[in-house]
Amino acid sequence: MKHILDKIITRAHLDKTEAYNCMLAIGNGTLNDAQTVALITGIQMRGLQLDELNGFREALLELALPMHFDVGDSIDVCGTGGDGKNTFNISTATAFVLAGMGYKVVKHGNYGVSSLCGSSNVLENLGYTFTNNQDALQKQLDSANICFMHAPLFHPALKAVAPLRKALGIATFFNSMGPLVNPANPTHQLSGTYSLELARQYQHALRKERKEFTVLHGMDGFDELTFIGVTRVLGQQRDELIEGSPLQSAIQLSQISGGDTVEAAAKLLANLLQGNGTEQQNTVLAGNVALALQTFSPQKSFEMAFAEAHEAVLSGNAINPLKKITI
């Protein structure tokens, strides 16, 4: 391990095998807390490299509890977090809107680390019970078109480092890994990243799997489409910019805030899913749903997908899947 830490301290890069072995060591508990923190902070300070991302990812998936669902096409909607913007839970809301539209959603998520409220925080507050029981999750998919996979229940390495990540309170490369290590391996994926470099790494990694995917990065630092500034959108054959807002007036960050408490964030989410969001909240939510619809149907224009998504958001049907999985 000293050799690895020496490389990181000198800002050298790990090759894929070294990264793979490091993650196995974390997952197997052979690294102590000091070594793990040094590894995490060192890589975060100099930036994650593609070989490292691929090596860490391969090890995390190897260590993970595998899930095999009978769903056909499915999608994960998951951002890296770490943008520090404290927007409402856009990816979680997007997942429920899609489920209400009849799409199968296998959502991967976790508690917030660098933000107030991650997807796990808000769903737990709304009464969802985390489980890694495949039969129970399959039943949720069958009845509600959605299930939620709380990452620590499926990834021993993530569970092992959770207290350290919480103590650090900053975005780390584990944020970068989350959307890439869904153990159910959905056929489609919509991911947001807090950096453009990471978005390009995602594009490179996901292209090898031949799955349909969309990766986005808000150029003002967002890991979701907010219509604040310019958003870069990448896919199998896609590299384009989304500029401006469907609204006449510009959307302000304060208009899509997630609130100051987990309770407030949960109440806001439930309100949105019933179709009672503000014009700005509904627009941002519909924009992200539109990108998911394009992931399923790349030939569909963004304008057409947005109109379909906006209608679904206003319908309030998204609350039904939430009710079914929190009974």
Beta strands, then each sheet from edge to edge (+ up, - down):
strand 1: 75-79
strand 2: 105-109
strand 3: 146-150
strand 4: 188-192
strand 5: 212-218
strand 6: 231-235
strand 7: 239-242
sheet 1: 1+ 4+ 5+ 6- 7+
sheet 2: 2+ 3+
end
